[in-house]
Amino acid sequence: EDQVTQSPEALRLQEGESSSLNCSYTVSGLRGLFWYRQDPGKGPEFLFTLYSAGEEKEKERLKATLTKKESFLHITAPKPEDSATYLCAVHLFSGTYKYIFGTGTRLKVLA
Amino acid sequence: DTEVTQTPKHLVMGMTNKKSLKCEQHMGHRAMYWYKQKAKKPPELMFVYSYEKLSINESVPSRFSPECPNSSLLNLHLHALQPEDSALYLCASSQGLLGGLITGESRPQFAQYFGPGTRLTVL
């Protein structure tokens, strides 16, 4: 069975305290892994797409990396405005299409 | 324009009512999606339209009925809902849906762009 798991479930950081969020997956037919940010009561906002192991993408304080079994979202020197839920999702295709979200990491950055 | 719009923002309905949720995008995307999201849970895929045809129905009860009038619009018709159907309903779109090997310029096509959602309460 295809599974996507994120850890930790929740994370509290002080402003400037760098950390990493994990998205591990056990799937067949991976076509892409996506990271989204979601603020309360709003739709997810697309951040990154990763397609192959070793690939990295960066945007401001965020950097996403991908291995064959997991992806990391590194947050460098976070600010309070980075507080949100971060979701990873996998796009699968092995005869049929699947798009599966992980359970999310709720990040709180304290000033 | 990278925006997906959804109306209404909030909807309260009784179990015997009929209502519709609407979604619109003008990015030229050919795939559109409906998701249901409960509090503190990830979005759950309900339906996918590709080139205006229903491609995926994730075993959603028939009280939810999707419709894609054209490539820019997506509706979700609601009838005889239950209180447990109360949730945030999200619409999303992407350039494409299915593909073989992903190379070069075709890579970005699977990223989904979400609307703000409709907060549905069923009494």
Interface residues (C-beta under 8 A of the other chain):
Chain A: R31 G32 F34 Y36 G41 K42 G43 P44 E45 F46 T49 Y51 L87 A89 H91 F93 Y97 Y99 I100 F101 G102 T103 G104 R106
Chain B: V4 Y33 K40 K41 P42 P43 E44 L45 V48 S55 I56 L88 L90 A92 L97 L98 G99 I102 R107 P108 F110 A111 Q112 Y113 F114 G115 P116 G117 R119
